[in-house]
Amino acid sequence: MRCPFCGHADTQVVETRLSEDGATVRRRRRCADCDKRFTTYETAEIRLPAVVKQQNGERQDFSRDKLREGFRRALHKRPVSTELVDEAIGRVVQKLLSLGEREVTSRYIGELVMAELKRLDKVAYIRFASVYKSFQDVDDFRDVIRDLDK
């Protein structure tokens, strides 16, 4: 694998770890030329279902980048590690794969994200819910907070 810093082709694996669910291999690598370290992730490539958009029924390829961006926005300036976010994304992807469906609704993916955010960080959960559920007033926030306290 090429070094992302200097482009040198010779890198060495320093450490290898298997994720909890066994679906991802995390490798720490070191460049033989510039001696910098970086992390790579290895996963099996399996076709994820297409996403049917709620607004217009348009179908799009599933995007892990869009999923990560949703988590990033909700967790902005929150004390949640990248590793925990990666694990949450992995669980969402795994649930989508285990469905065995060719298509899923964006609403279903949003529900999966909300469930993961609820586990990770309550403030991020409320942020995401406020946009996802199009909160109109303070009562909507109260309702969600009340549900969190149960």
Number of C-alpha atoms within 10 A of each C-alpha: 13 11 21 12 12 12 13 14 13 12 21 16 15 12 11 14 12 13 13 9 10 9 13 16 15 15 18 16 20 19 22 14 13 13 14 14 17 16 13 12 13 11 10 8 6 7 11 21 20 18 21 19 14 12 7 7 11 10 16 13 12 20 12 14 9 10 16 16 12 14 22 15 13 21 22 11 9 14 9 13 10 10 9 11 18 13 16 21 19 17 17 21 18 14 13 20 15 10 12 12 11 12 17 19 15 19 14 14 18 18 14 19 22 22 14 19 23 17 11 19 15 16 15 23 23 19 17 22 22 16 11 13 10 10 12 10 9 8 10 15 16 11 10 14 15 10 9 12 6 5
